[in-house]
Amino acid sequence: MPQDTLSNQNTLPAPDMLLTIVDLMSALFLFGVGLAVLGILVMYVVDRTQTTHAIRRNYPVIGRFRYVFENLGEYFRQYFFAMDREEMPFNRAQRAWVYRAAKGVDTTVAFGSTRDLKPTGPASFVNCPFPTLDEDATEPQPVKIGPYCDKPYITASLFNISGMSYGAISKPAVLALSKGAAAAGCWMNTGEGALSKYHLKGGADIVFQIGTAKYGVRDAKGKLSDAKLKETASIPEVKMFEIKMSQGAKPGKGGILPGAKVTKEIAAARGIPAGKDSISPNRHPEIDSVDQLLDMVNHVRKVTGKPVGFKFVMGGCTFLDDLFSNLAQRPIEEAPDFITLDSADGGTGASPQALIDYVGMPIWESLPILVDKLTEYGLRSRIKVIASGKLINPSDVAWALSVGADFITSARGFMFSLGCIQALQCNKNTCPTGITTHNKKLQRGLDPKDKAERVRRYQERITSEVCIIAHSCGVAEPRLLKRKHARINSPTGFSMTLDEYYRRVMNGEMRPVEARPSVAAD
């Protein structure tokens, strides 16, 4: 017999060995089945005897699938069942435009718009028969904020990064935003969590937000420290100070950062103990009237020498009348240098649902009221308006400019540019993209160098396409857009210009409809 044949025969398992292997596999299978049966019996007993969940008590074992499907349903709806423009708070069409812009890929579409142009409310823009030629077009022009300050801030950037504190978002996220903002030439708001070394590392212009807890500029008793204000103002990158009165997602509620997220670095930036809950008061204790608000604005401006304004979400017009009437009795120099208006549909890391759903006015209603009140009291040229809250696409930004905003800021738009997938886990420290978590393993997925480029591209693409809208309307640059350049669908089925619409609503000639920004066929 050939040697190869003998060799092959020697390598074949003996019949007894085959039987042993089969017996072992059978035993393992039976053992696994036994464990599964035992597990089911244990779950059955547990479900039958527990008193917390009625479904599991009445339908042992099977009832557990309800919670599995409930958890998975959110993801299936987002990726398989929801239409492009159905989801909230941001639909797939809005997010997809940001993703493409941030990646630097083509943002054009084909065939036709998927936006329904018939419903009452959404605004669209008025193209003119003779649009602005490319050679006559200009980039956004510089705007001076704080003309009476020792160090006014001059910037041409119309789209900027809204307040997101280090703590609410991660170290690599702050780094990416700072570097991206510097490359794009826009500013970055610190949020109420104070200024960290990561904000400064990228070299971006910084707006320092003074929250109700005075993080970063507080003394040992939690009160505003002039020494720390001066120290912060001496940093060249810090261009302005914003006093946070309220934010759209939770008016009347201060920020909450669980102790588990208050690391040594975050504690150092905020000036609080590490490992303890970081809870902000629901308002500034020393500001209880418009007089005290204006006094605070002027005090911070006097100490820092830089522009100072405040951020709030509107609940009604009375506050504006009181504020601007008071200003009429003061020198014009004492007016806030800017007002940041947040929207009721703004975002946050965590908020009581009652506040996020039912309190405050949305930006589409409050922005024209603020601009008109400033005009009524002769303050429009003195006080700059910054619009914030769910304005993440070119159409949103162009709408706000046409209504009267000088600048637009966005937090969630830039989160999308970092890779946010709207997992809605900002409050759980389990963000799968590493943006709102301090879990090092999850943060590893967020490369600051790569994401900084996405931040830059997103900001620049927004600016570019807002310019395209402006040129189509016949103006040379976006800040020349006016209300006559946008129209809103009325309940009659016919549209009217925004200036006519707001005039008729304010005069009581017609019922208001939702004049919200349009979501273009991005």
Summary of the structure (lengths in Angstrom):
residues: 522
radius of gyration: 28.5
end to end distance: 76.7
largest distance: 116.2
contacts: 1723
relative contact order: 0.14
helix: 44%
strand: 12%
